[in-house]
Amino acid sequence: LDTFCCQGAASEGYRRAGLEVVGVDIDPQPRYPFEFIQADAVEYIREHGHEFDAIHASPPCQRYSKAQRIQDRDHPDLIGPTREALIATGRPYVIENVEDARGELIDPVRLCGRDFGLRTYRHRLFESSFHLEQLLHFPHIQQTVKMGRPLREGDWYHAVGNFSNVDYIRADLGVPWMNRDGIRECIPVQYAEWIGRQLIDQLTLTHGEPR
């Protein structure tokens, strides 16, 4: 179960790892490529999370965004309520968020695009109820192209704001179905695939082959 799924990059990663995925989001997601349920994510976890082998959750990151704090915008804390709902299901879970949410997460693992052959760093943190390997984090030595400037083959980029060259970034992240809005928020497919393979190992050790 991929909750707060948006346009489905994490779902695609879990699919590549070998899992069947259902997505849940409070907003319509016409670009989502798998089975989709429009619902409040936390409520859906509480009511139906136990029906799945495992659950991924990406609560909105705006509360922890520096830009939102600078603009004095207030957003609810959804990490705590999401974790409570996840634990109550008794299923293995993953919670993803941005680096500024580190204080809200329990022993998170940080992933960086450089380690997955991407042309962007895009750090994301992952709390999990099972063991995740901690990858070594190497220094950032590549200079990223300034926002708004066109990208050429091989350029490093930040896919935030009104970024240019959507097709270039779609190809790098492996998300050809996504638009600019989805790309701005997405977890790289490669991160979720890496986590999904470890999740499958956990499910196999605990229950035998996943359903």
Buried (B, 14 or more C-beta within 10 A) or exposed (E): BBBBBBBBBBBBBBBBBEBEBBBBBBEEBEBBBBEBBEBEBBEBBBEBBEEBBBBBBBBBBBBBBEEBBEEEEEBEEBBEBBBEBBEEBEBBBBBBBBBBBEEBBEEBBBBBBBBBEBBBBBBBBBBBBBEBEEEEEEEEEEEBBEEEEEBEEEBBBBBEEEBBBBEBBBEBBBBEEBEBEBBBBBBBBBBBBBBBBBBBEBBEEEEEEBE
